[in-house]
Amino acid sequence: MRNAALAVILLFALAAPASAQTGPGPSASAQPPSAKPPPVATLTLAQALERARTAAFDVRIAQADAAVAAADAASSRAMLRPRIALSANALEANEPQLGMPVARQAYAAASISVPLFTPSSALAARAADLTALAARTTVSGVVNDAVFSAAQAYRRVQLADAVLLARNAAVTDQENHLRVTEQRVAAGKTARYLLARDRAALASAQQAQEDAASERDRAANDLSAMLGLALESMGVEPLARDAFSDTRDAALSRALGRRPALVAAEQRVSASLAGVAAARGALRPSATFTAQSYNGSSSPALGRSGGQVEVTASLPIADGGSRAAASAKARAEYERAVAARDQIRAGVVRDVANAWREFEAASRNIATATSALGDAQEQLRIATLRESIGKGTAAEVLDAVSMAASARETIARSIARYDVAIAAIHHAAGDITP
């Protein structure tokens, strides 16, 4: 009886820790939640283009260059305006050893200088104003280029996303096919060596999937660096076909009328022509009026106030050929500006023609790619169905999977090419806000 009681007590003693462990404690809901991935910030195409218009690095550099040109123009215009100066002077001369009288002076002076007739300076100021105007127009051209580059980079990210989705689907198709093969091998309906082939096909699809993920990340990094963004994870809008209703003639007309690069080239030609006139104006007479006052005291006493007025007229007679050389240089710069303008004009016409031809090709390829995708998906459906009922071959299914994967990527690349072609037309036409 005593042994039985001891056994019961020992049993309860052993059970007590176990019951204590299973007693009330921190529930699963009370455990700290697992870390969630950071939310993905979605950058829209409109936001990317606006960022390129206002904050792209090339745009900021061009804006600084335009500010420098504007400052140079202001300096040139200042040469045509009166100049007024006030000065306070104190002098003590005590060098009789050099034959100079001992004198003391303390006076205030006001001076004014007015250019009366300076044709060269006026024409140089005109050339500087036109150069500053060309620099501002160049900023618009840089913005046009930055918007196009941002559109291309954004489409690259969109395409990388679409290709990654297509390769994810290819991996899923390969996994499904491998699963069917494993079931058929287990049932003794298929040779075991086919498993190795299907696993190899799946591994190849997984490698392509990883390559697509890497390409997507690199495209996103390139876009972030181009726009000066610091996004650890950035999403973009899904790839979709843009709407477009323009004509080639309208695009060419806009390009010849407002393409910033061509407009800036025209303005540089005008500035060079003004520079030629300024260089020739250096051979013409010039006149300047100056006046100066005197208010103070001196020892010996020379009077407390005074002044002088002067008009200086100059006519260059001989300068060793420096003005003629400057004129020849200005003429050569004008000829160079004209040649550059003509080259840019020809390039504008070429850009519109090439962009429009690319748009036509992309439009046709989208139609054929859409048709090919429908056929490939139908072939995959039939091949999978035939395999499930034991009438299809593994090679037939693998071929259908490969064709479907290729068709998915082709349609994505066709849409991206179509959208980039539209952006190229806007860029060629000088549309800063497409």
Salt bridges, closest charged atoms under 4 A:
GLU50 OE1 - ARG53 NH2 2.96
GLU92 OE2 - ARG104 NH2 3.67
ASP129 OD1 - ARG77 NH1 2.43
ASP145 OD1 - HIS427 NE2 2.66
ASP161 OD1 - ARG216 NE 2.62
ASP173 OD2 - ARG408 NH2 2.96
ASP198 OD2 - HIS177 NE2 3.33
ASP198 OD1 - ARG197 NE 3.31
GLU215 OE2 - ARG156 NE 3.08
GLU215 OE1 - ARG218 NH2 2.82
ASP222 OD2 - ARG156 NH1 2.45
ASP242 OD2 - ARG155 NH2 2.49
ASP246 OD2 - ARG254 NH2 2.89
GLU266 OE1 - ARG341 NH1 3.04
GLU266 OE2 - ARG345 NH2 2.98
ASP319 OD2 - ARG323 NH1 2.85
GLU335 OE2 - ARG331 NH2 3.36
ASP342 OD1 - ARG341 NE 2.75
ASP351 OD2 - ARG259 NH2 3.31
ASP351 OD1 - ARG350 NH2 2.88
GLU358 OE2 - ARG417 NE 2.50
GLU378 OE2 - ARG381 NH2 2.62
GLU387 OE2 - HIS177 ND1 2.97
GLU396 OE2 - ARG386 NE 3.24
GLU409 OE2 - ARG167 NE 2.72
GLU409 OE1 - ARG413 NH2 3.45
ASP419 OD2 - ARG155 NH1 3.63
ASP431 OD2 - ARG254 NH2 2.87
ASP431 OD1 - ARG258 NH2 2.54
ASP431 OD2 - HIS426 ND1 3.03
